[in-house]
Amino acid sequence: MGDDFGSREYPTDLSGSGNVRYMLGNLGYNGYLASSAFKIDHTIRYELGRLNVGYIYKSRSEHFFFNFNKSRKIWMAGPTGSGKTYATRSMMDKFYAAGGAVAVLTDIKPEYYTSRQPVQEEFRHLMRPHAKPCGVPTQSYYPLFLQKLTNRVFLESKTCQLAISDLTFPDLLTLINLSDEALTASKKTALENSFFKLKSGELSSVEDFIGDIENSEDIGKNTARSLVGILRNIVELGVIGDQFDAPDFAGDVCRNKIPILNLSGFEQLGAYHHYMSAYIAVILRKLLAAKKDGVILKSKHLLIILDEVNKFCPKTGTSASKTEIMNALDLTRSDKVSIIFGSQDRKRIPDNIFFQCSICILPIGVGVEEAKAVVREKAPYEYTNPATFIVFIADMVGSMRIQKDGSRPYWVIDSQRKINELVVFWAPESHHKTEGE
């Protein structure tokens, strides 16, 4: 069972080994950054190869483990309020505690920034025995253009904008949002020439860059005017500029922080929605490049959280963020980059995301038809007899109820290991933002 991703084990007293103990009430941990002072605690030990995330609902004494020795893709599905974020936070805390790195790219409510504080008293009885409430070091970013367009200010988030000096040429094209048909050879040449001057130091600012394009001899005046208009709009909105620092996700990961992109209010963007999509695309591209190039240690396992992924990678249509998210699916298991995709249901996400996720987690509120579709695809061995299959689905869905102590079971399906269990996730060690906070 040591190589299983989703696995379970009956309680065994391993107290003589000095390693993890699996007896309820008698467990170990290797050091977690705690509360606002981030003090090290040695009460509970977590290991990426056997990440203790909860217990089997029906037995209550049988622990459940995920194996993150290699890259994994997880799909978390369920309606609003079903507990997707609760379970994701729990996995995030334990993944970080085991020495992994975490990045949250789509905090739309926002809620992950509260992880700097310890979990609230109301959830502490649901924590893993002997675990201690403690926060994790986070760095939340809020894009300046979102602040301008929504009139929202978040003291907990650092206002940011992309620095043109940090962009690659593909990043610039992503922001400009020119289709292949619209990006003529002359436009590309003019942009490349001016961009090269900027990167080499011949031009020193965004205004110099725009001015160089405006005076370019590679394109006509009308084409130059069109490009300049797009670039000035990006600058005026604050998408790029030097008034605020750029979000440094790779740097935060290297400093053992959890970077978070606060996207509160993005639904109000309307015609400007592309800039939010481009932001996610550029940050994700840079983050994965840093991992591939060894800026983030190749031995460091990175967990990327994409909550409400259907809003940035919808089933139909194209967008900058969708392109980069779909590209991330091509990462191999040895790249040590795992992704948790969250969405309300399967219908809203590209089929390829669903098919590539070997782990599906269904929380309370999942419909019977949705459960049927998932189980048919991910656990076909349960569909040998249609009559008993319907009874099985109804029994599993009917068992998913909030318990008197506040705990709730999640249906975990591992298509690789043929694991099909109701699992109760331990409460997060860090603050879990609830409705009304």
C-alpha positions, -999 to +999 in steps of 0.1 A: +000+000+000+030+023+003+027+034-034-010+039-034-024+074-039-056+068-020-050+042+007-061+032+041-047+014+071-061-001+102-047+014+135-013+000+144+009+011+173+042+020+158+054+039+188+087+022+188+096+033+153+098+070+160+078+076+129+041+082+123+017+065+146-017+055+132-035+048+165-063+074+170-053+097+198-016+087+195-002+104+164+030+122+153+040+154+130+073+169+117+070+206+121+044+231+111+046+269+109+021+280+135-002+310+140+008+346+133+043+340+147+047+308+127+063+288+155+075+253+148+055+225+164+065+188+165+033+172+177+021+156+144+041+142+115+029+144+079+046+128+049+038+135+013+040+098+004+014+089+031-005+121+037-030+114+065-061+134+054-089+118+073-106+086+083-130+061+067-166+072+075-180+037+082-152+025+105-142+059+121-109+044+133-094+036+099-072+064+086-072+075+049-040+085+031-031+102-002+003+095-018+019+126-033+052+111-041+044+119-077+022+144-095-016+140-090-047+156-105-078+158-083-112+170-092-134+183-064-170+187-074-201+200-057-225+230-053-218+261-033-218+254+004-211+217+000-177+218+017-153+218-013-132+246+002-131+229+036-117+197+022-093+216-001-080+237+029-075+205+049-054+189+022-035+222+016-025+225+052-013+190+055+005+191+021+023+222+033+031+207+067+047+177+049+072+200+032+052+206+000+047+240-017+012+255-024-001+282-047-038+293-049-045+309-083-082+315-081-094+328-047-127+343-060-146+348-027-119+356-013-112+332+016-078+316+015-060+346+030-075+338+064-051+308+065-026+330+082-046+325+114-053+292+134-085+274+128-115+286+148-126+269+180-158+255+164-137+232+141-110+221+166-128+190+178-127+178+141-090+181+138-067+151+137-060+140+173-030+158+188-029+183+159-025+219+170-044+249+155-019+270+135-018+293+106+004+291+075+024+320+060+005+334+030+009+363+006-023+374-010-023+396-041-051+418-055-047+432-090-048+470-093-071+468-124-096+448-104-094+474-076-101+502-101-129+485-119-147+471-088-139+499-062-128+472-038-098+474-014-085+445+006-061+453+034-052+417+037-040+416+000-011+433-016-021+455-045-002+443-076+003+448-113+024+431-139+057+446-146+064+448-183+101+442-177+093+408-161+071+397-190+082+374-219+071+382-254+044+354-252+032+371-220+029+404-238+009+388-266-014+371-241-022+405-225-027+423-259-051+394-268-045+395-305-057+364-325-033+347-348-052+362-377-050+397-363-013+394-354+002+401-389+039+397-396+044+435-395+026+438-361+047+410-346+079+425-360+071+459-346+062+445-312+093+422-311+117+450-320+103+474-294+101+446-268+137+437-274+148+473-269+129+473-236+145+441-224+180+451-234+177+484-216+175+507-246+140+516-235+135+522-198+097+524-192+063+514-205+059+549-220+091+545-239+080+511-252+046+525-264+063+556-279+087+533-298+058+514-313+040+546-322+071+557-342+079+523-357+087+522-394+078+485-395+041+492-395+017+518-409+002+546-389-032+530-385-017+498-373+006+516-349-024+536-336-043+504-330-015+488-310-008+520-291-045+522-281-045+486-268-013+492-248-024+525-233-057+509-222-037+482-204-015+508-187-044+531-178-063+502-162-032+493-142-029+458-157+008+465-163+029+493-147+055+501-120+033+517-094+030+484-075+051+453-073+043+423-096+029+392-080+059+369-073+044+335-069+077+316-076+096+338-051+069+333-025+071+295-029+109+297-025+104+317+007+080+290+020+049+312+016+016+303+000+009+328-027-028+336-033-044+355-062-075+373-049-100+376-077-129+391-057-152+410-081-140+395-113-176+387-123-181+425-127-154+429-153-176+424-184-156+434-215-125+435-194-127+398-183-099+390-207-074+408-184-083+386-155-079+355-177-045+368-190-034+375-154-040+339-145-024+326-177+008+347-171+011+338-134+005+301-141+030+301-170+057+317-149+051+295-120+054+263-140+084+277-159+101+284-125+094+248-115+107+233-147+138+255-147+147+247-111+141+281-097+116+262-075+136+231-065+128+202-087+126+180-055+099+204-041+064+191-048+041+220-058+003+219-053-017+243-074-053+251-064-077+262-091-111+268-074-142+273-096-120+264-125-149+264-149-150+302-147-115+304-161-114+272-181-149+267-194-161+236-213-167+257-245-150+287-259-113+299-256-094+321-233-059+328-222-063+311-189-080+281-205-050+276-228-025+276-199-046+254-176-051+228-204-013+230-211-007+222-174-025+189-179+004+177-200+028+177-170+041+143-163+038+125-130+076+130-124+073+168-126+061+170-090+032+194-098-002+184-085-034+202-092-068+204-074-096+215-097-128+227-081-161+231-099-198+228-092-203+199-117-187+180-146-208+197-173-190+230-169-154+219-173-136+205-204-138+167-206-100+164-206-098+178-171-122+152-158-106+123-177-071+132-165-081+135-128-075+100-113-091+112-080-126+125-078-140+139-045-178+144-043-191+163-013-226+165+003-251+179-022-239+160-052-269+148-073-276+111-080-273+116-117-239+134-113-227+106-091-238+080-116-219+096-144-187+100-123-188+064-110-195+049-145-164+066-158-141+064-128-152+031-111-167+010-139-162-022-118-192-009-097-214-010-129-215-047-136-251-051-125-274-021-134-299-030-107-274-032-078-255-002-093-285+021-087-289+008-052-252+014-045-254+050-058-285+057-038-269+042-006-237+062-010-255+095-017-280+089+011-251+083+036-236+117+029-251+137+057-237+162+081-232+145+114-242+157+149-206+167+156-204+188+124-183+163+105-193+153+069-183+124+047-170+130+012-171+103-016-135+097-027-131+077-059-096+067-071-097+053-106-061+041-105-062+022-072-099+012-074-106+029-041-142+039-035-149+052+000-167+077+021-140+097+039-142+123+066-115+149+062-097+162+093-105+199+099-078+223+086-053+235+111-056+270+097-085+294+097-115+282+076-135+313+065-172+306+069-203+323+054-209+357+070-173+364+080 
